[in-house]
Amino acid sequence: MFSIEIETLARLLIDEARSRSLRLATAESCTGGLVAGAICAIPGASDVFERGFVTYTNRAKQEMLGVPGDMIADHGAVSEPVARAMAEGALANSNAHIAVAITGIAGPGGGTPMKPVGTVHLAVARANRSVMHRHEVFDGETRPEVQAAAIAVALTMMREAV
């Protein structure tokens, strides 16, 4: 279902989190649960994967993760502040030690000159540490290509947080 690269990243993440007794959570918008799916596709994921939030709408981000509506209105759902708040909200609403958040424009429509298709904000929160953020503009020609690139970066960022 996933590329060898994504499977390898997920397997390494699971092994590293298991060795440190860390639990993981995801908060996803433009990837629609695919990061959680990549992790759960690996045998033994239940040792470390705590839960995933698919918060595709602004309302879901507010209700499930506690992202302030004013923040979304001021910065847009695809923004650094919202990605950071999503990651923090996933930690606060789970028993995880590390949470990744992804919000972006996977396309093929929905882009603007300021936020073209392929724009993705990712954030990783770990208990008692500062939130890491990355802003990417992926060049994928299709929605699955943009999503796959975002999944790979999300798994890599989670590994860095472990």
C-alpha positions as CSV (number, residue, x, y, z in Angstrom):
1,M,0.0,0.0,0.0
2,F,2.9,2.4,0.9
3,S,6.2,2.9,-0.8
4,I,9.3,1.1,0.5
5,E,10.6,4.4,1.7
6,I,7.5,5.1,3.8
7,E,7.4,1.6,5.1
8,T,11.0,1.8,6.2
9,L,10.5,5.2,7.9
10,A,7.5,3.9,9.7
11,R,9.3,0.7,10.8
12,L,12.3,2.7,12.1
13,L,10.0,5.1,13.9
14,I,8.1,2.2,15.6
15,D,11.4,0.5,16.6
16,E,12.9,3.7,18.0
17,A,9.7,4.7,19.9
18,R,9.4,1.2,21.3
19,S,13.0,1.2,22.6
20,R,12.3,4.4,24.5
21,S,8.7,3.4,25.6
22,L,7.2,6.4,23.8
23,R,3.6,6.5,22.5
24,L,2.7,8.3,19.2
25,A,-0.3,10.3,17.9
26,T,-1.2,12.0,14.6
27,A,-3.3,15.0,13.8
28,E,-3.9,15.1,10.0
29,S,-5.8,17.3,7.6
30,C,-4.5,17.0,4.0
31,T,-3.2,13.5,4.4
32,G,-6.5,12.3,5.8
33,G,-5.1,9.7,8.2
34,L,-2.4,8.3,5.8
35,V,0.4,8.9,8.4
36,A,-1.5,6.9,10.9
37,G,-2.2,4.3,8.2
38,A,1.5,4.0,7.4
39,I,2.4,3.5,11.0
40,C,-0.4,1.0,11.6
41,A,0.6,-1.0,8.4
42,I,3.7,-2.2,10.3
43,P,3.3,-5.2,12.6
44,G,3.9,-4.2,16.2
45,A,2.6,-0.7,15.7
46,S,0.2,-1.3,18.6
47,D,3.2,-1.2,21.0
48,V,3.6,2.6,20.3
49,F,0.7,4.0,18.3
50,E,-1.9,5.6,20.7
51,R,-4.4,7.4,18.3
52,G,-4.9,9.5,15.3
53,F,-7.1,12.5,14.6
54,V,-8.3,13.2,11.1
55,T,-9.4,16.9,11.3
56,Y,-10.1,17.8,7.7
57,T,-12.5,20.7,8.5
58,N,-11.8,23.8,10.5
59,R,-14.5,22.8,12.9
60,A,-12.9,19.4,13.5
61,K,-9.6,21.1,14.2
62,Q,-11.4,23.3,16.8
63,E,-13.5,20.6,18.4
64,M,-11.1,17.7,18.4
65,L,-7.8,19.5,18.9
66,G,-8.7,22.8,20.5
67,V,-7.3,25.0,17.7
68,P,-8.7,28.4,18.4
69,G,-11.1,29.6,15.7
70,D,-9.6,33.1,15.8
71,M,-6.2,31.5,14.9
72,I,-7.7,29.8,11.9
73,A,-9.4,33.0,10.8
74,D,-6.3,35.1,11.2
75,H,-3.7,32.8,9.7
76,G,-5.7,30.2,7.6
77,A,-5.9,26.5,8.3
78,V,-2.8,26.0,6.3
79,S,-0.3,27.9,8.4
80,E,2.5,27.4,11.0
81,P,0.4,28.5,14.0
82,V,-2.4,26.1,13.1
83,A,0.0,23.2,12.6
84,R,1.7,23.9,15.9
85,A,-1.7,24.1,17.7
86,M,-2.8,20.9,16.1
87,A,0.3,19.0,17.3
88,E,-0.1,20.4,20.8
89,G,-3.8,19.6,20.8
90,A,-3.1,16.0,19.7
91,L,-0.8,15.7,22.7
92,A,-3.3,17.3,25.1
93,N,-6.1,15.0,23.9
94,S,-4.2,11.7,24.0
95,N,-1.8,9.7,26.1
96,A,1.0,10.1,23.6
97,H,4.4,11.5,24.2
98,I,4.9,12.6,20.6
99,A,2.4,14.0,18.1
100,V,2.7,15.1,14.5
101,A,0.3,17.4,12.8
102,I,-0.1,18.1,9.0
103,T,-2.1,20.8,7.3
104,G,-1.8,21.6,3.7
105,I,-3.1,21.9,0.1
106,A,-2.7,18.5,-1.6
107,G,-4.5,19.7,-4.8
108,P,-5.2,19.5,-7.5
109,G,-7.2,22.6,-6.7
110,G,-7.4,24.9,-3.7
111,G,-4.0,26.7,-4.2
112,T,-3.5,30.4,-4.3
113,P,-0.5,32.5,-5.3
114,M,0.4,32.8,-1.6
115,K,-0.3,29.2,-0.8
116,P,0.1,27.1,-4.0
117,V,-0.8,23.5,-4.3
118,G,1.8,21.4,-2.5
119,T,2.1,23.9,0.5
120,V,2.2,21.9,3.7
121,H,2.9,22.8,7.3
122,L,4.0,20.1,9.6
123,A,4.6,20.3,13.4
124,V,5.8,17.8,15.9
125,A,5.1,18.2,19.6
126,R,6.8,16.2,22.4
127,A,5.9,16.6,26.0
128,N,8.1,19.1,27.8
129,R,9.9,20.2,24.6
130,S,9.4,23.0,22.1
131,V,7.3,22.3,19.0
132,M,9.2,21.6,15.8
133,H,7.8,23.1,12.6
134,R,8.5,22.6,8.9
135,H,7.0,24.5,5.9
136,E,7.3,22.6,2.6
137,V,6.1,23.3,-0.9
138,F,6.1,19.9,-2.6
139,D,6.4,19.8,-6.4
140,G,4.3,16.7,-6.8
141,E,2.1,16.7,-9.9
142,T,-0.7,14.7,-8.3
143,R,-2.5,14.7,-5.0
144,P,-1.0,11.3,-4.0
145,E,2.5,12.6,-4.7
146,V,2.0,15.6,-2.4
147,Q,0.5,13.3,0.2
148,A,3.3,10.8,0.0
149,A,5.9,13.5,0.3
150,A,4.2,14.9,3.4
151,I,3.9,11.4,5.0
152,A,7.7,10.9,4.5
153,V,8.5,14.2,6.1
154,A,6.1,13.6,9.0
155,L,7.6,10.2,9.8
156,T,11.1,11.7,9.6
157,M,10.2,14.5,12.0
158,M,8.6,12.1,14.4
159,R,11.9,10.0,14.4
160,E,13.8,13.2,15.1
161,A,11.6,13.9,18.1
162,V,12.2,10.4,19.5
